[in-house]
Amino acid sequence: GGGTAGGGNCAGTNGPSMVDTAGFCIDSTEVTNSQYALFLVAKGADVSGQPPACAWNSSYVPAGAWPATGQPNHPVAFVDWCDAVAYCSWAGKRLCGKIGGGTNAFSDLADATKSQWYSACSAGGSKMYPYGAVYDPKACNGTEYGASAALEVKQAAGCIGGHVGIHDMSGNVWEWEDSCEADTGATDVCRARGGSFAYVGQLVAAYLRCNVNSKSIGVCTHRDCVSAVVGFRCCSP
């Protein structure tokens, strides 16, 4: 728990250390398998207290590759949007949403004054990628990095930014955001952010930008989606 860079100002009792971006704090890494396992032990079979749109969610256990034996520091995957929300709440944080509180409007995915996730990745809207303006195929774990799988968090050494101390905001696994088109249930379209290690197509560089639109690509668009390429990180407040 706690934080590192400016972390004394950051809330949260569990999960990755946090980075203070001057306005809000964000996890320094994606939530890992070992961190998520602590949540499962603490919660057991108790799935109470979820928001109404998650009333259908009867288990927080990842839907595939669990337990993730031998991969404690890899990002947790196969978790749906509701699992991510529940973990962040348990950790004393929240799923990254709107700056100042609440859900980020679905249309504000690339507004650095609104979206916590986008603001952190783009350094307040000043960067196309967390590390800078120009695509570097070997900076982050996208298709051209060559790993062809998720890596341990922080393993892609060049994948730091938009603020010092934040890792893997581009590539590795997509990250759920508290930003959905509706608030009704399992089939609501919700955003994932940042791209992943897996992409088949010609627009690899565009797919790894801070402003990439997961809906247009068709990656895990629904609240109840689970995938090997989607995880999350948390923010506060």
JOSULLIN-V466791 format. One record per helix or strand of 3 or more residues. SS is the DSSP state (helix for helix, strand for strand). FROM is the first residue (numbers start at 0). LEN is the number of residues. If there is no record, write none. Layout:
ss=SS from=FROM len=LEN
ss=SS from=FROM len=LEN
This chain:
ss=helix from=6 len=3
ss=strand from=17 len=3
ss=strand from=24 len=3
ss=helix from=32 len=11
ss=helix from=51 len=3
ss=helix from=80 len=10
ss=helix from=105 len=3
ss=helix from=115 len=7
ss=helix from=142 len=3
ss=strand from=173 len=7
ss=strand from=188 len=5
ss=helix from=203 len=4
ss=helix from=213 len=4
ss=strand from=233 len=3
